[in-house]
Amino acid sequence: MWSALAPLSVWATIDIPWTAIGVVVGACAVLSVISSVVPAAFALPRRAVELAGRRE
């Protein structure tokens, strides 16, 4: 079957834009790290040294 259909088809090359895919993946990685680290930094409690300087 394959040999019968081979003369009727044309081999096509697939061109994948690896540079654009890499840029998009890199940008998504940077944004996801920033989006998770910044809120976590604000949510963490203050350091003990900063709290020790305050008077009650």
Secondary structure, 3 states (H helix, E strand, C coil): CHHHHHHHCCCCCCCCCHHHHHHHHHHHHHHHHHHHHHHHHHHCCCCHHHHHCCCC
